[in-house]
Amino acid sequence: MTIFKAWKHNGKELEGSKDATERIPHPLVSLIPFVVLAVTLTFIVRCFGADSLAGASQVALLFSASLAATIAMVFYRTPFSKLENAISANIKTIGSAIIILLLIGAIAGSWMISGIVPTMIYYGLQVISPAIFLFAVCLICALVAIMTGSSWSTIATIGVALIGIGMALGYSTGWTAGAIISGAYFGDKISPLSDTTVLASSTNEVPLFEHIRYMLITTVPSMSIACIVFLIASLTHDNNSIATSEEFSTALQSSFNISLWLLLVPALTLVLIIRRAPALLILFISALAAGIAALIAQPETVAGIGGAEGPACSADYFKGILITFYGDTSVNTGSEVLDSLVQTHGMNGMLSTIFLIVCAASFGGVMAGSGMIASITNALTRKISGRTATVGATVSTGIFSNMITGDQFLSIILSSSLFKKLYKDKGFEARLLSRSVEDSATITSVLIPWNSCGMTQSTVLKVPTLDYLPYCIFNLLSPVVSVIVAATGYRIFKLRTNTEKNNSNI
């Protein structure tokens, strides 16, 4: 029997069904586009290296999406309109994320040229001890993310400064980025202000703070181990970096007007976040405030970016600020390493990320619209029996969803909807599902190069995803700890059925 026949769905054999929408691919067929994508991406990474996300990976995603669409239309008579609608629905969900990415690009340029990030680096070198640097980085990012509820904002602001400090102290960018991401995603995960945390709890109908408290059972052990690893790595690091640190401080002072007043912009941003202002408004005001700060604190630099060769005019300043928001900027600090750090690309630097996200959303839309995702998930759930297998399948699906949809929000919704009925049928609490989804879909998104999170953070930190992946200790441990806790059965309770409740009342 060929595998290109319809598969059983909801207990019925759909082969030969007159309703084409009921026909879904066999699980092995559903894996073909994903396997092709994985193999193609492997070759792309080998051939293109750090440039693999500049366009080649996007082509692979579109090619795999086209392959999935061809299989669905030719072998399962899936209407193209259905696939097109699924793609449109996926892209619609990332509309606001695209605007946010553009504004993050504007912040990256304006915070750097205004001297905000250089000021943070300068004073950070004076305060943070090299002996516990990675440990301190992880805790700082965790605290900021808890207060802000955003791993993206934390990484795009304080994270960029910490990367510079780490370079000055002689730490590899992979280690530093791993500590930044571990702390930021821990804080994001347990913050009541986090959009992913709210989404996971609301999608699974679990009260927000009950969801957060239950997550602590798996999150705290993962974070504790991560902190220990970062502390050991810091203590065993060769800290002969005093000369480099002094070189960075001198170069920053000679290239920027360093002032504590510039930190009013991050403070304003933090206040807006705590007051739960809309994300788009926060990012816009933050970029605008940084642009004004640049005109006040770094007028010569802004005029130089605007093309002024002699006495600057108002047009030079206006042009310089706009270029800072959207274009490539550079400052000659006298240090080659520092030059690469303070170089920014503004909104233009986010275009490849947006390109990737749109392609990933297209691939995820075809996989969902064709029924291939449902087919794979059904195959997994048919064999599930105990709590360990149930949680393990949920975690695996969360990671798999991040790979095929390219977006953590889609992965959270998809994983929750696919397993909600299974958890209810087996009598497991909804909070177990919401926690398992967070331990996988939320946390692992940043580890996948073509995922919106992985692409964004690698772009912002200027560290390739595969370079920081081995050092994201918290993100790597969370799915594992989730399954281990399920295996122990700690605080996992089965709900009583109506029959059991009635019998207990007799």
C-alpha positions as CSV (number, residue, x, y, z in Angstrom):
1,M,0.0,0.0,0.0
2,T,1.4,3.3,-1.0
3,I,2.0,5.9,1.7
4,F,0.5,8.5,-0.6
5,K,-3.0,7.4,0.4
6,A,-5.3,9.2,2.9
7,W,-4.7,8.4,6.5
8,K,-7.1,7.6,9.3
9,H,-8.4,10.7,11.0
10,N,-10.8,10.8,13.9
11,G,-11.3,7.1,13.6
12,K,-12.4,7.1,10.0
13,E,-10.5,6.0,6.9
14,L,-10.6,9.0,4.6
15,E,-9.3,7.3,1.4
16,G,-11.8,7.9,-1.4
17,S,-13.7,10.4,0.6
18,K,-15.7,12.8,-1.5
19,D,-14.9,15.6,0.8
20,A,-11.3,16.6,-0.2
21,T,-10.9,18.7,3.0
22,E,-11.1,15.5,5.1
23,R,-8.2,13.9,3.3
24,I,-4.9,14.3,5.2
25,P,-1.5,13.0,4.3
26,H,0.1,9.9,5.8
27,P,2.6,10.9,8.6
28,L,5.5,9.7,6.6
29,V,4.4,11.8,3.7
30,S,4.0,14.8,6.0
31,L,7.6,14.4,7.1
32,I,8.9,14.7,3.5
33,P,8.9,18.5,3.3
34,F,10.4,18.8,6.7
35,V,13.2,16.3,6.0
36,V,13.9,18.1,2.7
37,L,14.1,21.4,4.5
38,A,16.4,20.0,7.2
39,V,18.8,18.4,4.6
40,T,18.8,21.5,2.5
41,L,19.5,23.8,5.4
42,T,22.4,21.6,6.5
43,F,24.0,22.0,3.1
44,I,23.3,25.7,3.1
45,V,25.0,26.2,6.5
46,R,28.0,24.3,5.3
47,C,28.3,26.3,2.1
48,F,27.3,29.8,3.3
49,G,28.3,29.7,6.9
50,A,27.3,32.9,8.7
51,D,25.7,34.2,5.5
52,S,23.2,31.3,5.3
53,L,20.4,33.5,6.6
54,A,21.0,36.3,4.0
55,G,18.8,34.6,1.5
56,A,19.7,31.0,0.9
57,S,17.7,29.7,4.0
58,Q,14.7,31.7,2.8
59,V,14.9,30.0,-0.6
60,A,15.0,26.6,1.2
61,L,11.9,27.5,3.2
62,L,10.0,28.5,0.0
63,F,11.1,25.5,-1.9
64,S,10.0,23.2,1.0
65,A,6.6,25.0,1.1
66,S,6.2,24.6,-2.6
67,L,7.0,20.8,-2.3
68,A,4.4,20.5,0.5
69,A,1.8,22.3,-1.5
70,T,2.5,20.1,-4.6
71,I,2.1,16.9,-2.6
72,A,-1.1,18.2,-1.0
73,M,-2.7,19.3,-4.3
74,V,-1.6,16.4,-6.5
75,F,-2.0,13.4,-4.1
76,Y,-4.7,14.7,-1.7
77,R,-6.7,17.1,-3.8
78,T,-6.3,19.9,-1.4
79,P,-7.6,23.1,-2.9
80,F,-5.0,25.8,-3.5
81,S,-7.4,28.3,-1.9
82,K,-7.2,26.4,1.4
83,L,-3.4,26.6,1.4
84,E,-3.4,30.2,0.3
85,N,-5.8,31.1,3.2
86,A,-3.5,29.2,5.7
87,I,-0.5,31.1,4.5
88,S,-2.4,34.4,4.7
89,A,-3.5,33.6,8.2
90,N,0.0,32.8,9.3
91,I,1.5,36.0,7.8
92,K,-1.3,38.1,9.4
93,T,-0.3,36.9,12.8
94,I,3.3,38.2,12.3
95,G,2.2,41.6,11.0
96,S,2.8,43.5,14.3
97,A,6.0,41.5,14.9
98,I,7.4,42.9,11.6
99,I,6.7,46.5,12.7
100,I,8.3,45.7,16.1
101,L,11.4,44.4,14.3
102,L,11.7,47.6,12.3
103,L,11.5,49.7,15.4
104,I,14.1,47.5,17.2
105,G,16.4,48.2,14.3
106,A,15.8,51.9,14.8
107,I,16.6,51.5,18.5
108,A,19.7,49.6,17.7
109,G,21.0,52.5,15.6
110,S,19.8,55.4,17.8
111,W,20.9,53.9,21.1
112,M,24.3,53.3,19.7
113,I,25.0,56.6,18.0
114,S,23.4,58.6,20.8
115,G,26.0,57.1,23.2
116,I,23.5,55.2,25.3
117,V,24.9,51.8,24.7
118,P,28.6,53.1,24.9
119,T,27.7,54.7,28.2
120,M,26.3,51.4,29.5
121,I,29.4,49.6,28.3
122,Y,31.7,52.2,29.9
123,Y,30.2,52.1,33.3
124,G,29.6,48.4,33.1
125,L,33.3,47.8,32.7
126,Q,33.8,49.7,36.0
127,V,31.2,47.9,37.9
128,I,30.9,44.2,36.8
129,S,33.6,41.9,38.1
130,P,35.3,39.8,35.4
131,A,35.5,36.9,37.8
132,I,31.7,36.4,37.9
133,F,30.8,38.1,34.6
134,L,28.7,35.4,32.9
135,F,26.8,34.7,36.1
136,A,26.1,38.4,36.6
137,V,25.0,38.8,33.0
138,C,22.5,36.0,33.4
139,L,21.0,37.5,36.6
140,I,20.9,41.0,35.2
141,C,19.0,40.0,32.1
142,A,16.7,37.8,34.1
143,L,15.8,40.7,36.4
144,V,15.3,43.2,33.5
145,A,13.1,40.6,31.6
146,I,11.0,40.0,34.7
147,M,10.3,43.7,35.1
148,T,9.8,44.3,31.4
149,G,8.2,41.0,30.4
150,S,10.1,41.0,27.2
151,S,13.1,39.0,26.2
152,W,13.4,40.8,22.9
153,S,13.6,44.3,24.5
154,T,16.0,43.0,27.2
155,I,18.3,41.5,24.6
156,A,18.1,44.5,22.2
157,T,19.0,47.0,24.9
158,I,21.0,45.8,27.9
159,G,22.0,42.6,26.0
160,V,23.9,44.6,23.3
161,A,25.8,46.5,26.0
162,L,26.7,43.3,27.8
163,I,28.1,41.8,24.6
164,G,30.4,44.7,24.3
165,I,31.5,44.4,28.0
166,G,32.1,40.7,27.5
167,M,34.3,41.4,24.5
168,A,36.3,43.9,26.5
169,L,36.7,41.3,29.3
170,G,37.9,38.6,26.9
171,Y,34.8,36.4,26.9
172,S,33.7,34.8,23.6
173,T,30.5,36.3,22.1
174,G,29.0,32.8,22.2
175,W,29.3,32.4,26.0
176,T,28.1,36.0,26.6
177,A,25.1,35.7,24.2
178,G,24.2,32.3,25.9
179,A,24.1,34.0,29.3
180,I,22.1,36.9,28.0
181,I,19.6,34.7,26.3
182,S,19.3,32.3,29.2
183,G,18.6,35.1,31.7
184,A,16.3,37.0,29.3
185,Y,14.1,34.0,28.5
186,F,13.9,32.9,32.1
187,G,12.7,36.4,33.1
188,D,10.3,36.6,30.1
189,K,8.9,33.1,31.0
190,I,7.9,33.9,34.6
191,S,6.9,37.5,34.2
192,P,3.2,38.3,34.3
193,L,3.9,41.1,31.8
194,S,5.1,38.6,29.2
195,D,3.0,38.2,26.0
196,T,4.1,34.5,25.6
197,T,3.2,33.7,29.2
198,V,-0.2,35.4,28.9
199,L,-0.8,33.6,25.6
200,A,0.1,30.1,26.9
201,S,-2.0,30.5,30.0
202,S,-5.0,32.0,28.2
203,T,-4.9,29.5,25.3
204,N,-5.1,26.7,27.8
205,E,-7.6,28.4,30.1
206,V,-5.3,28.5,33.1
207,P,-5.2,31.5,35.5
208,L,-2.1,33.5,34.8
209,F,-0.5,33.4,38.3
210,E,-1.4,29.7,38.7
211,H,0.4,29.1,35.4
212,I,3.5,31.0,36.6
213,R,3.6,29.3,39.9
214,Y,3.4,25.9,38.3
215,M,6.1,26.8,35.8
216,L,8.5,27.5,38.7
217,I,8.7,23.7,39.4
218,T,10.6,23.2,36.1
219,T,12.0,26.7,35.6
220,V,13.9,27.2,38.9
221,P,15.9,23.9,38.6
222,S,16.8,24.8,35.0
223,M,17.9,28.3,35.9
224,S,19.8,27.2,38.9
225,I,21.9,24.7,36.9
226,A,22.4,27.4,34.3
227,C,23.7,29.9,36.9
228,I,26.0,27.3,38.3
229,V,27.5,26.6,34.9
230,F,27.9,30.3,34.1
231,L,29.5,30.9,37.5
232,I,32.0,28.0,37.0
233,A,32.8,29.2,33.4
234,S,33.4,32.7,34.8
235,L,35.7,31.6,37.7
236,T,37.7,29.4,35.3
237,H,38.0,32.1,32.7
238,D,41.4,33.6,32.1
239,N,40.8,37.2,33.3
240,N,44.0,38.8,31.9
241,S,41.8,41.4,30.2
242,I,42.6,44.6,32.1
243,A,44.5,46.1,29.1
244,T,41.6,45.3,26.8
245,S,39.1,46.8,29.2
246,E,41.1,50.0,29.6
247,E,41.5,50.2,25.8
248,F,37.7,49.9,25.3
249,S,37.1,52.6,28.0
250,T,39.6,55.0,26.5
251,A,38.3,54.4,22.9
252,L,34.7,55.0,24.1
253,Q,35.5,58.2,25.9
254,S,37.4,59.5,22.8
255,S,34.6,58.6,20.4
256,F,31.4,59.4,22.4
257,N,30.4,61.9,25.0
258,I,29.8,59.5,27.9
259,S,27.2,60.8,30.4
260,L,25.0,59.3,33.0
261,W,22.2,61.6,31.7
262,L,22.0,59.4,28.6
263,L,20.6,56.6,30.8
264,L,17.4,58.6,31.2
265,V,16.3,57.1,27.9
266,P,16.5,53.4,29.1
267,A,14.9,54.6,32.4
268,L,12.0,56.1,30.4
269,T,11.7,52.9,28.4
270,L,11.6,50.8,31.5
271,V,8.9,53.0,33.1
272,L,6.7,52.7,29.9
273,I,7.1,48.9,29.9
274,I,6.2,48.6,33.6
275,R,3.1,50.7,33.0
276,R,2.3,48.2,30.3
277,A,2.1,50.7,27.4
278,P,1.7,49.1,24.0
279,A,4.9,47.6,22.6
280,L,4.8,49.6,19.4
281,L,4.4,52.9,21.4
282,I,7.2,52.0,23.8
283,L,9.6,51.2,21.0
284,F,8.7,54.3,19.0
285,I,9.1,56.7,22.0
286,S,12.4,54.9,22.9
287,A,13.8,55.4,19.4
288,L,12.6,59.0,19.2
289,A,14.0,59.9,22.6
290,A,17.4,58.3,21.6
291,G,17.3,60.3,18.4
292,I,16.9,63.6,20.4
293,A,19.6,62.5,22.8
294,A,21.9,61.9,19.8
295,L,21.4,65.4,18.6
296,I,22.2,66.8,22.1
297,A,25.1,64.5,23.1
298,Q,26.7,63.5,19.8
299,P,26.0,66.4,17.4
300,E,29.3,66.0,15.5
301,T,28.8,62.3,15.0
302,V,25.2,62.8,13.7
303,A,26.4,65.5,11.3
304,G,29.2,63.3,10.1
305,I,26.7,60.5,9.3
306,G,24.6,63.1,7.5
307,G,27.5,63.8,5.2
308,A,28.8,67.1,6.7
309,E,32.4,67.8,5.6
310,G,32.7,71.3,7.1
311,P,30.4,73.3,9.3
312,A,27.2,71.4,9.7
313,C,23.8,72.7,8.7
314,S,20.3,71.7,9.8
315,A,20.0,69.4,6.8
316,D,23.1,67.4,7.9
317,Y,21.6,66.8,11.3
318,F,18.2,65.8,9.9
319,K,19.8,63.5,7.4
320,G,22.1,62.0,10.0
321,I,19.3,61.2,12.4
322,L,17.2,59.5,9.7
323,I,20.2,57.4,8.5
324,T,20.8,56.4,12.2
325,F,17.2,55.1,12.3
326,Y,17.2,53.2,9.0
327,G,20.7,52.9,7.5
328,D,24.3,51.8,8.1
329,T,26.3,53.8,10.5
330,S,29.9,53.5,11.7
331,V,32.2,55.3,14.1
332,N,36.0,55.2,14.0
333,T,37.0,54.5,17.6
334,G,40.6,53.4,16.9
335,S,39.8,49.9,18.1
336,E,39.0,47.3,15.4
337,V,36.9,45.2,17.8
338,L,35.0,48.2,19.1
339,D,34.4,49.5,15.6
340,S,32.6,46.3,14.7
341,L,30.5,46.5,17.9
342,V,29.3,50.1,17.4
343,Q,28.6,49.6,13.7
344,T,24.8,49.5,13.2
345,H,22.4,48.8,10.3
346,G,19.2,50.3,11.6
347,M,15.9,49.2,10.1
348,N,17.8,47.9,7.0
349,G,19.5,45.4,9.2
350,M,16.2,43.8,10.0
351,L,15.0,43.2,6.4
352,S,16.7,39.8,6.1
353,T,15.0,38.8,9.4
354,I,11.6,39.9,8.1
355,F,12.4,38.1,4.8
356,L,13.0,34.9,6.8
357,I,10.0,35.3,9.0
358,V,7.6,35.7,6.0
359,C,9.1,32.6,4.3
360,A,8.9,30.6,7.6
361,A,5.3,31.7,8.0
362,S,4.6,30.6,4.5
363,F,6.1,27.1,5.1
364,G,4.2,26.8,8.4
365,G,0.9,27.9,6.7
366,V,1.2,25.2,3.9
367,M,2.1,22.5,6.5
368,A,-1.0,23.5,8.6
369,G,-3.4,24.0,5.7
370,S,-2.4,20.7,4.0
371,G,-3.1,18.8,7.3
372,M,0.5,17.6,7.5
373,I,1.0,19.0,11.0
374,A,-2.2,17.4,12.2
375,S,-1.2,14.1,10.6
376,I,2.2,14.0,12.4
377,T,0.7,15.0,15.7
378,N,-2.1,12.4,15.4
379,A,0.5,9.8,14.8
380,L,2.3,10.8,17.9
381,T,-0.7,11.0,20.2
382,R,-2.1,7.6,19.1
383,K,0.7,5.8,20.9
384,I,0.7,8.0,24.0
385,S,-0.3,6.4,27.3
386,G,1.4,7.7,30.5
387,R,2.2,11.2,31.8
388,T,5.9,11.0,30.8
389,A,5.0,10.1,27.2
390,T,2.3,12.8,27.2
391,V,4.6,15.6,28.4
392,G,7.4,14.2,26.2
393,A,5.2,14.3,23.1
394,T,4.0,17.9,24.0
395,V,7.6,19.1,24.4
396,S,8.7,17.4,21.2
397,T,5.8,19.0,19.3
398,G,6.6,22.4,20.7
399,I,10.2,22.1,19.4
400,F,9.0,20.6,16.1
401,S,6.5,23.4,15.7
402,N,9.2,26.0,16.2
403,M,11.1,24.4,13.4
404,I,8.2,24.2,10.9
405,T,6.3,27.4,11.7
406,G,9.3,29.6,12.4
407,D,7.4,31.5,15.2
408,Q,7.0,30.9,18.9
409,F,3.5,32.4,19.0
410,L,2.3,30.0,16.3
411,S,4.0,27.1,18.1
412,I,2.3,27.9,21.4
413,I,-1.1,28.1,19.8
414,L,-0.5,25.0,17.7
415,S,0.9,22.8,20.5
416,S,-1.9,23.9,22.9
417,S,-4.7,23.2,20.4
418,L,-3.3,19.8,19.3
419,F,-2.9,18.4,22.9
420,K,-5.8,20.1,24.8
421,K,-8.3,17.3,24.1
422,L,-5.7,14.6,24.9
423,Y,-4.9,16.1,28.3
424,K,-8.6,16.4,29.1
425,D,-9.2,12.8,28.0
426,K,-6.4,11.5,30.1
427,G,-7.5,13.6,33.1
428,F,-4.4,15.8,33.3
429,E,-4.7,19.4,34.5
430,A,-4.6,22.1,31.9
431,R,-1.7,23.8,33.8
432,L,0.5,20.8,33.0
433,L,-0.2,21.4,29.3
434,S,0.4,25.1,29.5
435,R,3.7,24.5,31.4
436,S,4.9,21.9,28.9
437,V,4.2,24.2,26.0
438,E,6.1,27.0,27.6
439,D,9.0,24.7,28.4
440,S,9.3,23.9,24.8
441,A,7.7,26.3,22.3
442,T,8.6,29.4,24.2
443,I,12.1,28.5,25.3
444,T,13.5,26.7,22.2
445,S,12.4,29.3,19.6
446,V,15.7,31.2,20.0
447,L,17.8,28.1,19.3
448,I,16.5,27.7,15.7
449,P,18.3,29.8,13.1
450,W,15.2,30.3,10.8
451,N,12.8,31.0,13.7
452,S,11.8,34.6,14.2
453,C,13.4,34.6,17.7
454,G,16.6,32.9,16.6
455,M,17.0,35.2,13.6
456,T,16.2,38.3,15.6
457,Q,18.5,37.7,18.5
458,S,21.4,36.6,16.2
459,T,20.9,39.9,14.2
460,V,20.7,42.1,17.3
461,L,23.6,40.5,19.1
462,K,25.6,40.0,15.9
463,V,26.3,36.4,17.0
464,P,25.2,33.5,14.7
465,T,22.5,31.3,16.3
466,L,24.7,28.2,16.0
467,D,27.5,30.0,17.8
468,Y,25.5,30.8,20.9
469,L,23.3,27.7,20.9
470,P,25.6,25.5,22.9
471,Y,25.8,28.1,25.7
472,C,22.1,28.8,26.1
473,I,22.1,26.5,29.1
474,F,18.7,27.4,30.4
475,N,17.0,27.1,27.0
476,L,18.6,23.7,26.4
477,L,17.8,22.3,29.9
478,S,14.1,23.4,30.1
479,P,12.6,20.8,27.8
480,V,14.7,18.1,29.4
481,V,13.8,19.1,33.0
482,S,10.1,19.3,32.0
483,V,10.2,15.6,30.9
484,I,12.2,14.6,34.0
485,V,9.8,16.2,36.4
486,A,6.9,14.5,34.6
487,A,8.7,11.2,35.0
488,T,8.9,11.7,38.8
489,G,5.3,12.7,39.0
490,Y,6.0,15.6,41.3
491,R,2.9,17.8,41.7
492,I,1.2,16.2,38.7
493,F,-2.4,15.4,39.6
494,K,-5.1,13.7,37.6
495,L,-8.5,15.2,37.6
496,R,-11.4,13.1,38.8
497,T,-14.1,12.3,36.3
498,N,-17.7,13.0,36.9
499,T,-18.3,9.3,37.6
500,E,-15.6,9.2,40.2
501,K,-17.0,12.4,41.9
502,N,-20.5,10.9,42.0
503,N,-19.2,7.6,43.4
504,S,-17.3,9.5,46.2
505,N,-20.5,11.2,47.2
506,I,-22.5,8.0,47.6
